[in-house]
Amino acid sequence: MQRNINEVIFNLIYVFLIMKKTGWFLFAFFAIGVGLYPMLYLIIREKFGLLMTKPTELLQNGLWNAAFYLHIALGVISLICGWSQFSKKLRIKRLNLHRNLGKVYILAVLPAGAAGLYLAFYATGGIIAQLGFGCLAVLWLYTTGKAYYSIRQIDIQNHQYWMIRSYALCFAAVALRLWLPFSQAVLGLEFIFAYRIVAWLCWVPNLIFSEWLVRKHKLQNAL
């Protein structure tokens, strides 16, 4: 009997570890793989994807183009550097690398977020999408600023909490590219209608989930 119970416990632990590793792999894949997709806008010179929805006058605007490509390039850097910050092994064994990647993340987010806020005013889908992406940009800048302020105050715990929130918002770039085709191909929504929804759906659930993680961590530390 005791042997059977031990086997069940061992199997449950084994399954949990497999799921944890699988979850971490998927997290890394989406952050890097899907996150790199916008780089195609820097390589392909023909209009495709989101650019197909923009008027010619806007595409010829130098300031808009500068903000668009800046947001894409630094957004990809933010996704890749930010993902690595969640590696406990990296924090323990390569602390200097962790710090340097964190600096790169913050330096990338600030202009990327500012460019994103500017681009939000021209978002496809009108005021609903504009507000969605505008709020995302403001919160991304705010949470990243709080993470930086916390580490400057040597408040490591709050720094981690704010980085979780910041990267949850950064991950909106990935969620956007998952939710948008899903809403059209599976749910059959028209593009503009889907885009208005996804302008909020790509980051609100992420932020809620990050808050759940933070509260869970705080509860564990309090016990």
N, C-alpha and C positions, 0 to 999 in steps of 0.2 A: 504494500500500500504506500509506504513512505517513498519507495523507489519510484512508483508511478507519479506521485505528486512532484518529486524532484525532476522527473523527466518533463512533466507539463510546464513547470516553472522555467526550466532550461529552454524549452522550445519557445515559450512566450518571449523570453529575453532575446533569443536568437532572432525571432521574427521582428521584434522591436528594433534591434540593431540594423537589420536588413532594411527596414522601412526608413530608418533614420538616414542611412547611407544613401538610399535611393532618393529620398527627399532632398538631401544635400546635393546630389548629382543633378537632379532636375533644376534646383535653384541655380546652380552654376551654369547649366546649359542654357536656361532661359536668359540669365543675366548677360552671358557672353554671346551665345548663338543668336538669339532673337534680338538682343541689344545691338548687335553689329549690323542688322538689316538697314538702318538709316544711312549707313556709310555708302550704300548704293547711290544715294543722291549726290555724293561727292564724286562718284566714278562715272555714272551714266549721265550724259549731258542732255539727253532727250527727256521731254516731259513724261512722267509716269507717276502712278500712285496719287498721293495727295496733291501734287502739283497740277494734276489734271483738273482739279476743282477750283483753281485760282485764276482770276482774270489776267489777261495779258499785261495790263497796265501795272498790276502788282508785281508780276514776275520780272518786270523791267525796272522796278524800283531798287536802286542800289542799296539803300539802308535796309530794306526788307530782306534782300538777298544776303547781306552781310550777317544780319541777325539769324536768319534761317540756317545758314551753314555753320555759323559759330555755335548755335544751339545744338546742332547735330553732332559736330565733332567733339565738343566738350561734354555733351550728354553721354556719348559712348565711353569717354574716359571716366566719367563719374560712375557709370554702371560697373565697369571693370574694376576700378580701384575700390569702389564701395563694397562690392561683393567680397573682396579679399579681406576686408576688415572684420568679417564675421567668423573668420577662422581662428578658433581658440589656440590651435597649434602655432599659428603664425604669431599671435600676440605673445605667447610664452617663449618660443624659441628664437624669433626674429623680431624683437621689439622695435629696433631701429627701422626695419623695413616697414613694419606696421605703422609707425609714426610718419614715415616719409610718404607712404601711400595715402595716409589720412590727410596730409597736407596737400597732396595733389588733388584729392577728392574735393576738399574745400575750395581750393583755388579754381577748380574746374566748375564747381556748382555756382559760384557767385556770378560769373559772366553768363553761364548757361541759363541760370534762373532769370537773370535780368533780360536776356534775349528772349526767353520764353514768355515773359510778361509782356514784352513789346509785341511779340507774334500773336499773343492771345487776342489783341484788339482786331486782328485780321483773320481770326479763326473761321473756317468754313462752318456754316450752320447758324450764323447769327448770334444774338445776344446770349442764348442759353449756352452754346459752346464757348463763347467768349468768356463768360463768367466762370464756367467750369475750369478752363485752362488758366484763366487769370488767378483764380483762387489757388490752384495747384502751384503756380509759379511763386506766389507770395508765401505760401506755407512752406514750400521747399527752401526758399531763401531764409525764412524765419527759423525753421528747425535746424538748418545747417549753421546759422549764426549762433543759436543757443548751444549747439554742440561744441562749436569753437570756443565760445565764452566759457563754457563749463570746464573744458580742458585747460584753458588759460588760468582758471581758478583752482586747478588741480583737483577738480571734483570729478573723479573718474567715473563714479556710478552714474551721475546725471549726464555725463558726456556720452556714455554708452546708450542711455535711454533716448537721448536726443538724436544720436546717430541712427538708432533703429527707426525712429520716426522719419528722419531725413531720407534714409535709403528706401523706406516704404514708398515715399513720394517719388523718389528717383525711379523706382521700379514701375511707375506708371507708364513709362516708355515701352516696357515689355507688355504690360497688361493691355495697353491700347492696341498693340499689334496682335493680341490674342482675341480680345473681345470684339473688335471690329469685324474681322472675317467671320467669326462665330455668329454674330448678330445678323449678318447678311446671309451666309450660306445655310445656317441651321435654322435660325428664327425667321428668315425671309424678310427682314426689315429693309426698307429703302435706305439708301446710303445716308442722305442728309438726316433723316430721323434717327438712324443708328448712331451717327456721329455725335449728335446732340446728347444722346444718352451716354455714350462711351466717354465723352468729355468729362463726365462725373464718375462713371463706373470704373474708369481706369485708375482712380486714386482714392476714392472714398473708402471702399472695402479694404484697401491696403492700409490706410491710416487707422481704421478701426482694428484691424488685425494687429498692427504694431502696438496700439494702445493696450490690447489684451496681453501681448507679450510682456510689455513693461509692467503692467499691474501684476501679472503672474510672477515675474521676477522679484518685484517688491514684496509680494506676499511670502515667497520662499525665503527671502532674506530676513523677514520679520519673525519667522517661526524659529 
